[in-house]
Amino acid sequence: MDCLFCKIVAGERSACKLYEEKQVLAFKDIAAQTPLPLLAMPGKHISALLDLSTAETVLVGQTVYPINWPLLTKQQMRGPRD
């Protein structure tokens, strides 16, 4: 699979990781267009939201849940290239 995000999860591409668990990864967005430059994703490739099973829908929810303000302020996020 030629998915940039899967390569980041597999460690084949570098990323400034902010949070990582078995099923969840968050890292700084190097092309940030928002004041909060991070990407949070499941550790498994999901092609399209319309293709999600019920279990995968729960997984997507679990991806976002642990990413919270205490984590972000600990990292002192200033921008995508810090």
N, C-alpha and C positions, 0 to 999 in steps of 0.2 A: 504494500500500500504506500502511495506517495503522498501522505498527509503530513504536513509540517507539524501539527500538534501531536500526532502519534510519535513522530520522531523526537519531539521534546520529552514526552512521557517516557519513551524508551531510553533516553539519555544520549541519543545520536546527534541531537542539536542542543546547543547551550541555551540556558535561560536563567534569569535571576529569580530563583524559586523563593516564594514567600511562605508557602504552606504545602506540605505533601503528606499524604496518607496512601494507603493501598488503592483507594478508589477515587481520590480527589487530589488535584494539583492546582495551585494558584501561582502565578508568576507575573512579573512586571511586563507591561505591554510596551514594546519598543517603538510602536507607532501610535502612541496614545492620542486620542482625540477628546478625552474627557478629563476632568479634574482628578479622578481616581484611577490612575493608570495600571489596572491589573486585569488579568484574564483568569477566570476560574473554570475548570473543566473536569469532567470525569476522566478517570484513568483508562477508559475504554473508548474506542472509536464509535461515534454515533454519526451516521451520514446525514440524517434529516430528522427534524422534530416530528414530522408526520409519521415517521417509521417507528417511533418509540413504542415499546411494549409497556405494560403497567410497571414492571420491575425497573425498566430503564427510566421511566418517568420519576420514580422514587429516587433513583441514582442521581438524576439531574438535580433534584431538590437537595439531596445530600451534598452535592458539590458546592452549592451556595451557602448552606447553613453554617459551616464552620468558619467561613471568612467573615470576620467581624471587626469592629473598630479597634478593640484591644490589639489584635494582630497587626492591623495596619499602622497604628500609632507606635507600636514596638519597632516596626521596621522603619519608621520615620520617612515615609515615602514622600519624596520631593518631586520626582519626575521619572519618566520612563528610562532615562539613561544614567541615573545616579548609581 
